[in-house]
């Protein structure tokens, strides 16, 4: 048992590190661990590695909101919450927004675990009934022509996704903020976050929605945010409702992370990259494994909550004395440098990936100018998935 606790804290450390580095996805660390599993299994158990991956993914999902909120560099799970959160930072409310997303994520984990008995009974039945109709419903989602063109190449999907998401949601957002001459004002050192009924409802909505995302193939945080908004009654326009919106968004991101792993046990299908690696390490997952992973998740989200608050507060203090324009340019350069390191490593076509990055960035800036939500850009993933599934049945 002691070794599993050690694994949990190692996972938290790795997840915190990957979460604080813009552009690094937790699946990258998971892939490295899985590739090293042959060597690692000589000294540790499969359960050790799985607990490490569980806690790493939970910690990453919570901590990644810190750079996303303060720098405006989202990953997939934070892409829809970046604009309202960044708006609060520009109002000097960075400490408040960090507490909102941290509490939202922590509360959603508790909700997901408490609702697990209901999910365990209902979802296997729902899975069998809904599976034939899932993809037909996704035909109504907006077109993802860019995604379809990119995924037609033999280039690794990991590097193409990294390139596309960097352009659509990362670089484009920062470039727009530079064009708007944004500055980071003095951050209010005083904050107050009272959990009232609307906030509790948003946390609950995030937890339930995250479980749905972890269960249904093809649904991502952007679609989950729409569902969570409808359930909680929150939006990202009014100042009061922005808090509830962020609670629901951070909650569904963390809950989705946990439930995509639990789905291995409930319906026998992994729903994330980390879950796939775990399914190869433990071929038959039993109730004991489920209990271990739940406790690992609780430890990870509790420690990550404290780390998120401390890192967020420290980061917000540092932001006050930093030239925002220079920092934003540095973040863009860092994202591009990381991307091209992976391009070189995977030996992807240099010019083609550059064109894909430029195109994605240009497309990512359009919602800012025409006044629509950036969640529409998630069609880059949904449409290719629909086409692939349709081809399987034709």
C-alpha positions in Angstrom: 0.0 0.0 0.0 2.9 2.4 0.8 4.3 1.9 -2.7 0.9 2.9 -4.2 0.9 6.1 -2.2 4.4 6.8 -3.4 3.2 6.2 -7.0 0.3 8.6 -6.4 2.6 11.4 -5.3 5.0 10.8 -8.2 2.1 11.0 -10.5 1.0 14.3 -8.9 4.5 15.7 -9.4 4.5 14.7 -13.1 1.0 15.9 -13.7 1.8 19.3 -12.1 4.8 19.7 -14.3 3.0 18.9 -17.5 0.0 21.0 -16.5 2.2 24.1 -15.9 3.9 23.8 -19.3 1.8 25.2 -22.2 1.4 22.8 -25.1 2.3 19.6 -23.3 -0.5 17.1 -23.1 -0.7 14.5 -20.4 -0.9 11.8 -23.0 2.6 12.6 -24.0 3.9 11.8 -20.5 1.6 8.7 -20.5 3.1 7.5 -23.8 6.6 7.9 -22.4 5.7 5.9 -19.3 4.0 3.2 -21.3 6.9 2.9 -23.7 9.2 2.5 -20.6 6.8 0.0 -19.0 8.8 -3.1 -20.1 11.8 -1.8 -18.1 9.8 -0.3 -15.2 7.8 -3.5 -14.6 11.0 -5.2 -13.6 11.0 -3.1 -10.4 7.4 -2.0 -9.9 3.9 -3.6 -10.3 1.4 -2.9 -13.0 -0.8 -1.3 -10.2 2.0 1.1 -9.4 2.2 2.4 -12.9 -1.6 2.6 -13.2 -1.9 4.5 -10.0 0.8 6.8 -11.2 -1.0 7.4 -14.5 -4.4 8.0 -12.7 -2.9 10.6 -10.3 -0.9 12.2 -13.1 -3.9 12.7 -15.3 -6.0 14.1 -12.5 -3.3 16.5 -11.4 -2.7 17.6 -14.9 -6.4 18.2 -15.6 -6.6 20.5 -12.5 -3.3 22.3 -12.7 -3.5 23.1 -16.5 -6.1 25.7 -15.7 -3.4 27.9 -14.0 -1.4 28.7 -17.2 -4.5 28.7 -19.3 -6.3 31.3 -17.2 -3.3 33.5 -16.6 -1.5 33.3 -19.9 -4.4 32.4 -22.3 -2.8 29.2 -23.6 -5.5 26.5 -23.5 -5.3 22.8 -24.1 -8.3 20.8 -25.2 -9.9 20.6 -21.8 -9.6 24.4 -21.1 -10.2 25.8 -24.6 -13.8 26.8 -23.9 -13.2 28.4 -20.5 -10.2 30.5 -21.5 -12.0 33.6 -22.7 -14.3 34.2 -19.6 -11.4 33.3 -17.3 -9.0 35.5 -19.1 -11.5 38.3 -18.9 -11.6 38.0 -15.1 -7.8 38.1 -15.0 -7.9 41.4 -16.9 -10.2 42.7 -14.2 -7.6 41.9 -11.6 -9.4 38.8 -10.3 -6.8 36.1 -11.0 -6.9 34.7 -7.4 -10.7 34.4 -7.6 -10.6 32.6 -11.0 -8.0 30.2 -9.7 -10.1 29.3 -6.7 -13.2 28.9 -8.9 -11.6 26.4 -11.3 -9.8 24.6 -8.5 -13.0 24.2 -6.4 -15.0 23.2 -9.5 -12.6 20.4 -10.3 -12.3 19.2 -6.8 -16.1 19.2 -6.3 -16.8 17.4 -9.6 -14.5 14.5 -8.6 -16.5 14.1 -5.4 -19.8 14.2 -7.3 -18.5 11.6 -9.9 -17.4 9.2 -7.2 -20.7 9.6 -5.2 -22.7 8.9 -8.4 -20.6 6.0 -9.4 -23.0 3.3 -8.2 -25.8 4.8 -10.4 -23.4 5.0 -13.3 -22.3 1.4 -12.8 -25.9 0.2 -13.1 -27.3 2.5 -15.8 -24.4 3.1 -18.2 -23.8 -0.4 -19.4 -27.5 -0.5 -20.4 -27.3 2.9 -22.0 -24.1 2.0 -23.8 -25.8 -1.0 -25.5 -28.9 1.1 -26.4 -27.3 4.3 -27.6 -24.2 3.0 -29.4 -26.0 2.5 -32.9 -27.3 6.1 -32.7 -24.4 8.1 -31.3 -22.7 9.0 -34.5 -25.9 9.8 -36.4 -26.5 12.6 -33.9 -23.0 14.0 -34.5 -23.9 14.6 -38.2 -25.4 17.9 -37.1 -22.2 19.2 -35.7 -20.5 22.0 -37.7 -18.0 20.9 -40.4 -14.5 20.1 -39.6 -12.9 20.3 -43.1 -9.5 21.3 -41.7 -9.4 18.3 -39.5 -10.4 15.9 -42.3 -7.6 17.3 -44.6 -5.0 17.0 -41.8 -6.0 13.5 -40.7 -5.8 12.2 -44.3 -2.0 12.4 -44.1 0.1 9.5 -42.8 1.6 11.9 -40.2 1.2 10.9 -36.5 -2.1 12.0 -35.2 -0.4 13.2 -32.0 1.7 15.8 -33.8 -1.1 16.9 -36.1 -3.4 17.4 -33.1 -0.7 19.3 -31.3 -0.2 21.6 -34.3 -3.9 22.1 -34.9 -4.9 22.9 -31.3 -1.9 25.2 -30.9 -3.1 27.2 -33.8 -6.9 27.1 -33.2 -6.9 27.7 -29.5 -3.4 28.7 -28.3 -1.5 31.0 -30.6 -4.6 32.6 -32.2 -6.0 33.6 -28.8 -2.7 35.2 -27.7 -2.2 37.0 -31.0 -5.7 38.5 -30.7 -4.9 39.7 -27.2 -1.8 41.3 -28.5 -3.7 43.0 -31.2 -6.1 44.3 -28.6 -3.2 45.8 -26.6 -4.3 43.9 -23.5 -2.4 44.5 -20.2 -2.4 42.7 -16.9 -3.7 45.1 -14.3 -2.9 45.0 -10.6 -4.4 41.8 -9.2 -6.8 42.1 -6.2 -5.2 40.5 -3.2 -8.6 40.1 -1.5 -11.0 37.4 -2.6 -14.2 35.7 -1.4 -15.7 32.5 -2.8 -18.9 31.4 -1.1 -20.4 28.1 -2.3 -24.1 28.9 -2.6 -26.8 26.9 -4.4 -26.1 28.1 -8.0 -22.4 27.4 -7.5 -23.2 23.9 -6.1 -25.5 23.3 -9.1 -22.7 24.2 -11.5 -20.2 21.9 -9.7 -22.8 19.1 -9.9 -23.5 19.8 -13.5 -19.8 19.7 -14.3 -19.4 16.3 -12.5 -22.4 14.7 -14.3 -21.4 16.1 -17.7 -17.8 15.0 -17.3 -19.1 11.4 -16.7 -21.2 11.7 -19.8 -18.1 12.8 -21.8 -16.1 9.9 -20.4 -18.8 7.5 -21.6 -19.7 8.8 -25.0 -17.2 8.5 -27.9 -16.5 11.6 -29.9 -17.7 14.1 -27.4 -15.1 16.6 -26.1 -15.0 19.4 -23.5 -16.5 21.9 -26.0 -19.7 19.9 -26.4 -19.7 19.1 -22.7 -19.5 22.8 -21.9 -22.7 23.4 -23.8 -24.5 20.6 -21.9 -23.1 21.8 -18.5 -24.3 25.4 -19.3 -27.8 24.1 -20.1 -27.9 22.0 -16.9 -26.5 24.7 -14.6 -28.1 27.7 -16.3 -24.8 29.5 -16.5 -23.2 31.4 -19.4 -19.9 33.2 -20.0 -21.3 36.7 -20.7 -22.7 38.1 -17.4 -20.2 38.7 -14.7 -22.2 36.7 -12.0 -22.7 33.7 -14.3 -19.1 33.6 -15.4 -18.2 32.1 -12.0 -20.8 29.4 -12.5 -19.6 28.8 -16.0 -16.0 28.3 -14.9 -17.1 26.0 -12.1 -19.0 23.8 -14.5 -16.2 23.9 -17.2 -13.4 23.0 -14.8 -15.6 20.4 -13.1 -16.4 18.6 -16.4 -12.7 18.5 -17.4 -11.7 16.8 -14.1 -14.7 14.5 -14.0 -14.2 13.5 -17.7 -10.5 12.7 -16.8 -11.6 10.3 -14.0 -14.5 8.7 -15.7 -12.6 7.9 -18.9 -10.5 5.7 -16.7 -13.4 4.2 -14.8 -15.1 3.3 -18.0 -12.5 0.5 -18.4 -14.2 -1.3 -15.5 -17.9 -0.3 -16.1 -18.2 -0.9 -19.9 -14.8 -2.5 -20.7 -13.7 0.3 -23.1 -10.9 2.8 -22.4 -11.9 6.4 -23.3 -8.6 8.2 -23.2 -4.9 7.7 -24.1 -4.0 7.1 -20.4 -6.9 4.6 -20.1 -5.6 2.7 -23.2 -2.1 2.4 -21.6 -3.7 1.2 -18.3 -5.7 -1.4 -20.1 -2.5 -2.9 -21.6 -0.9 -3.0 -18.2 -3.8 -4.6 -16.3 -5.7 -7.0 -18.6 -8.6 -7.8 -16.2 -9.6 -4.9 -14.0 -11.5 -5.9 -10.9 -13.3 -4.1 -8.1 -10.0 -3.9 -6.1 -8.3 -2.0 -8.9 -11.3 0.4 -9.1 -11.1 1.2 -5.4 -7.4 1.8 -5.6 -7.8 4.2 -8.6 -10.6 6.1 -6.9 -8.5 6.6 -3.7 -5.6 7.6 -5.9 -7.8 10.2 -7.6 -9.0 11.6 -4.3 -5.4 12.0 -3.1 -4.4 13.5 -6.5 -7.2 16.0 -6.7 -6.8 17.0 -3.0 -3.1 17.7 -3.3 -3.5 19.3 -6.7 -6.2 21.6 -5.3 -3.6 23.0 -2.8 -0.9 23.1 -5.5 -3.3 24.9 -7.9 -4.0 27.6 -5.3 -0.4 28.1 -4.3 0.9 28.1 -7.9 -1.9 30.3 -9.1 -1.4 32.9 -6.3 2.4 32.9 -6.9 1.9 33.2 -10.6 -0.6 36.0 -10.3 1.8 38.0 -8.1 4.6 37.5 -10.7 2.3 38.6 -13.5 1.9 42.0 -12.0 5.6 42.9 -12.6 5.8 41.4 -16.0 5.4 43.0 -19.4 2.4 41.2 -20.7 3.2 41.7 -24.4 6.7 40.3 -24.0 5.4 37.4 -22.0 2.8 36.6 -24.6 5.3 36.7 -27.4 7.6 34.4 -25.3 4.7 31.9 -24.8 4.0 31.9 -28.5 7.7 31.3 -29.2 7.7 28.5 -26.6 4.7 26.8 -28.2 6.2 27.0 -31.6 9.5 25.7 -30.4 7.9 22.7 -28.6 5.8 22.0 -31.7 8.8 22.0 -34.1 10.8 19.8 -31.7 8.1 17.2 -32.0 7.9 17.8 -35.8 11.6 17.0 -36.0 11.4 14.0 -33.7 8.5 12.5 -35.7 10.1 13.4 -39.0 6.9 15.2 -40.1 7.0 17.3 -43.3 8.3 20.7 -42.2 6.6 22.8 -44.8 3.3 21.0 -44.6 3.1 21.3 -40.8 4.0 25.0 -41.1 1.1 25.5 -43.5 -1.2 23.6 -41.1 -0.1 25.8 -38.2 -0.6 29.0 -40.1 -4.0 27.9 -41.4 -5.1 26.7 -37.9 -4.0 30.0 -36.4 -5.8 32.1 -39.0 -9.0 30.0 -38.5 -8.6 30.3 -34.7 -8.7 34.1 -35.0 -11.9 34.2 -37.0 -14.3 33.7 -34.0 -12.8 36.7 -32.2 -13.6 39.0 -35.1 -17.0 37.6 -36.1 -18.3 37.3 -32.5 -18.9 33.5 -32.2 -17.8 31.0 -29.7 -14.5 29.1 -30.3 -16.2 25.9 -29.3 -17.4 25.7 -33.0 -13.9 24.9 -33.9 -14.1 21.5 -32.2 -15.6 20.3 -35.5 -11.9 19.7 -36.4 -12.2 16.5 -34.3 -15.9 15.5 -34.6 -16.3 15.5 -38.4 -13.3 13.2 -39.1 -14.5 10.8 -36.4 -18.0 10.7 -37.9 -16.6 10.0 -41.4 -14.4 7.2 -40.1 -17.2 5.6 -38.2 -19.5 5.8 -41.3 -16.8 4.2 -43.5 -16.7 1.3 -41.0 -20.4 0.5 -41.6 -20.5 1.1 -45.4 
